[in-house]
Amino acid sequence: MRQAKGIQQKIQKLQNDLAERVVEGSAGGGMVKAYINGKMELLKVKIEPEVVDPNDVGMLEDLIVAAFTDGTRKAKKMAEEELARITGGLPIPPGMFSM
């Protein structure tokens, strides 16, 4: 029981740490970038001016979605790797770790 409590404290610290860590997702060869923290929150979007075409807003929308998806995938992988490091790969009960 003591070991479980220790792991729970480490997980809480990890959740706080992940909120401070940021990954970059990109699309269109880096023309659109999305910055997402380890809690899966979108912090910022960077769009290069040359990708903005008023006659093709749909392409820009698709690039934003793709950059966000790429960043979210990277942030989730980062969180999973850190959680596995803390738990030694032990399965965590549902609800004990939420991003």
The 8 nearest C-alpha neighbors of each residue, nearest first, counted from 0:
[[1, 3, 2, 4, 5, 6, 7, 8],
 [0, 2, 4, 3, 5, 6, 7, 8],
 [1, 3, 5, 0, 4, 6, 7, 8],
 [4, 2, 6, 0, 5, 1, 7, 8],
 [5, 3, 7, 1, 2, 6, 8, 0],
 [6, 4, 2, 8, 7, 3, 1, 9],
 [5, 7, 9, 3, 8, 4, 10, 2],
 [6, 8, 4, 10, 5, 9, 3, 11],
 [9, 7, 11, 5, 10, 6, 4, 12],
 [8, 10, 6, 12, 7, 11, 13, 5],
 [9, 11, 13, 7, 8, 12, 6, 14],
 [12, 10, 8, 14, 13, 9, 7, 15],
 [11, 13, 9, 15, 10, 14, 16, 8],
 [14, 12, 10, 16, 15, 11, 17, 9],
 [15, 13, 17, 11, 12, 16, 10, 18],
 [14, 16, 12, 18, 13, 17, 11, 19],
 [17, 15, 13, 18, 19, 14, 12, 20],
 [18, 16, 37, 20, 14, 19, 15, 13],
 [17, 19, 37, 15, 38, 16, 36, 20],
 [18, 20, 17, 16, 21, 36, 15, 37],
 [21, 19, 17, 36, 18, 37, 16, 22],
 [22, 20, 36, 35, 34, 37, 19, 23],
 [23, 21, 35, 34, 74, 70, 36, 24],
 [24, 22, 34, 70, 33, 35, 25, 32],
 [70, 23, 25, 69, 66, 33, 32, 67],
 [24, 26, 66, 32, 29, 31, 33, 69],
 [27, 25, 66, 29, 31, 28, 62, 65],
 [26, 28, 30, 29, 31, 62, 25, 66],
 [27, 29, 26, 30, 25, 31, 32, 62],
 [30, 28, 25, 26, 31, 27, 32, 47],
 [29, 31, 27, 47, 28, 46, 26, 32],
 [30, 32, 46, 26, 29, 25, 45, 27],
 [33, 31, 25, 45, 24, 44, 66, 29],
 [32, 34, 44, 24, 67, 66, 23, 43],
 [35, 33, 23, 43, 42, 22, 41, 44],
 [36, 34, 41, 40, 21, 22, 42, 39],
 [35, 37, 21, 38, 20, 39, 40, 18],
 [36, 38, 17, 74, 18, 39, 20, 78],
 [37, 39, 98, 18, 36, 40, 17, 14],
 [40, 38, 37, 36, 35, 71, 41, 74],
 [39, 41, 35, 36, 38, 42, 37, 18],
 [40, 42, 35, 43, 34, 39, 36, 33],
 [43, 41, 34, 35, 40, 36, 44, 33],
 [42, 44, 34, 33, 41, 45, 35, 32],
 [43, 45, 33, 32, 34, 46, 42, 31],
 [44, 46, 32, 31, 33, 43, 47, 30],
 [47, 45, 31, 30, 48, 44, 32, 50],
 [46, 48, 30, 49, 50, 31, 45, 51],
 [49, 47, 50, 51, 46, 30, 52, 45],
 [48, 50, 51, 47, 52, 30, 46, 31],
 [51, 49, 48, 47, 52, 30, 59, 46],
 [52, 50, 49, 48, 53, 59, 47, 56],
 [51, 53, 55, 54, 50, 56, 49, 59],
 [54, 52, 55, 56, 51, 59, 57, 50],
 [53, 55, 52, 56, 57, 51, 58, 59],
 [56, 54, 52, 57, 53, 58, 59, 51],
 [55, 57, 59, 58, 53, 54, 60, 52],
 [58, 56, 60, 55, 59, 61, 62, 54],
 [59, 57, 61, 60, 56, 55, 62, 52],
 [58, 60, 62, 56, 61, 57, 63, 51],
 [59, 61, 57, 63, 58, 62, 56, 64],
 [62, 60, 58, 64, 59, 63, 65, 57],
 [63, 61, 65, 59, 64, 60, 26, 66],
 [64, 62, 66, 60, 65, 61, 67, 59],
 [63, 65, 67, 61, 62, 66, 68, 60],
 [64, 66, 62, 68, 63, 67, 26, 69],
 [67, 65, 25, 26, 24, 69, 63, 68],
 [66, 68, 64, 70, 33, 65, 69, 71],
 [67, 69, 65, 71, 66, 70, 64, 72],
 [68, 70, 24, 66, 72, 67, 71, 65],
 [24, 71, 69, 73, 67, 72, 23, 68],
 [70, 72, 74, 68, 73, 69, 67, 75],
 [71, 73, 69, 75, 70, 74, 68, 76],
 [74, 72, 70, 76, 71, 75, 77, 69],
 [75, 73, 71, 77, 37, 76, 72, 22],
 [76, 74, 78, 72, 77, 73, 71, 79],
 [75, 77, 79, 73, 78, 74, 80, 72],
 [76, 78, 74, 80, 75, 79, 73, 81],
 [79, 77, 75, 81, 76, 80, 82, 74],
 [78, 80, 82, 76, 81, 77, 83, 75],
 [81, 79, 83, 77, 82, 78, 76, 84],
 [82, 80, 84, 78, 83, 79, 77, 85],
 [81, 83, 79, 85, 84, 80, 78, 86],
 [84, 82, 88, 80, 86, 87, 85, 81],
 [83, 85, 81, 87, 82, 86, 80, 88],
 [86, 84, 82, 83, 87, 81, 9, 6],
 [87, 85, 83, 88, 89, 84, 82, 6],
 [86, 88, 84, 83, 89, 85, 82, 90],
 [87, 89, 83, 86, 90, 84, 85, 82],
 [90, 88, 86, 87, 91, 83, 85, 82],
 [91, 89, 88, 92, 86, 83, 87, 93],
 [90, 92, 89, 93, 95, 96, 86, 94],
 [91, 93, 95, 94, 90, 96, 89, 97],
 [94, 92, 95, 91, 96, 97, 90, 98],
 [93, 95, 96, 97, 92, 91, 98, 7],
 [96, 94, 93, 92, 97, 91, 7, 10],
 [97, 95, 94, 98, 10, 93, 91, 14],
 [96, 98, 94, 95, 14, 93, 38, 10],
 [97, 38, 96, 39, 14, 37, 78, 75]]
